[in-house]
Amino acid sequence: MSEDALELQLLIQKAQKGDEAAFEVLLSRYENIVFRFVYSLLRDREDARDVTQEVFIKLWQALPRYRFESTFTTYLMTVSRNAALDFLRKNQKHRQNTVSLTQTDSDGEEIVSEIADPDRDSNPAQGYLRREQLELVHRALMELPAQAREIIALRSASGLSYEEIANTLGLEIGTVKSRLNRAKNQLIKILEQWNFF
């Protein structure tokens, strides 16, 4: 077991015994990952903050039952996914989509196409263009089936490995790779039809 994995296990064990300081360390390490994933599904910052908070409340309550049978990240992302999907079921007005777009080059390496946050741009014209691009990507994502949006969100927004996604969704790694590839290709095809590239 690596030093980092051992440190994480000790933190979890302390938190399982009610150590709030250890839980705060876990919260600080994983809060952004959970928020990005939840936000990629909900597309509303306030709702994503609320659901992220709910995830960590649920985690605090459920942590004593965690048995290290899967990685902590997989466990946490499963809790996050369930909380986000519960929220969506209760609030049908929300759209499901994500923000990241990745492609695979001829060498099999992933290329991430990121659109800068338009609110941080000092040039209003460039900010407007980026907002338009981001909106187009979001609209294209809405054209995908929910399953495709979710798998893109787990990989791109949350940065989970194929193995972690497989564990979170209860799939084989090969299935994850093929579904992710198919979802990306569908998204790219839609964006090509809309002259995005």
CORTATA-V880252 format. One line per field, one symbol per residue. phi: phi as a letter, one per 40 degrees, with the letter a starting at -180 (. if undefined). psi: psi as a letter, one per 40 degrees, with the letter a starting at -180 (. if undefined). burial: + if it has 9 or more other ideal C-beta (glycine too) atoms within 8 Angstrom, else -. A space follows every 10 residues. Layout:
# CORTATA-V880252
phi: ???
psi: ???
burial: ???
This chain:
# CORTATA-V880252
phi: .ccccccccc cccccccgcc ccccccdccb dcccdccccc ccfacccccc ccccdccccd ccddccbgcb cccccccccc cccccccccc bccccbabbc bbbbcccgcc bccbbccccb cccdcccccc cccccccccc cccccdcccc ccccccccgc cdcccdcccg bcdccdcccc cccccccccc ccccfcc
psi: hidddddddd ddddddeehd ddddddddde dddddddddd ddfhdddddd dddddddddd deddehefdi iddddddddd dddddddddd geeiihiiei hiihadeeih hhhihihdee hehddddddd dddddddddd ddeiiddddd dddddddefi idddddddef iidddddddd dddddddddd dddefd.
burial: -----+-++- ++-+++---- -++-+++--+ +-++++++++ +++---++++ ++-+++-+++ -++--+---- -+++++++++ +-+++-++-- ---+-+++++ ++++------ ----+--+-- +-----++-+ +-++-+++-+ ++-+---+++ ++++++++-+ -+-++++++- +-+-+++-++ ++++-+++-+ ++---+-
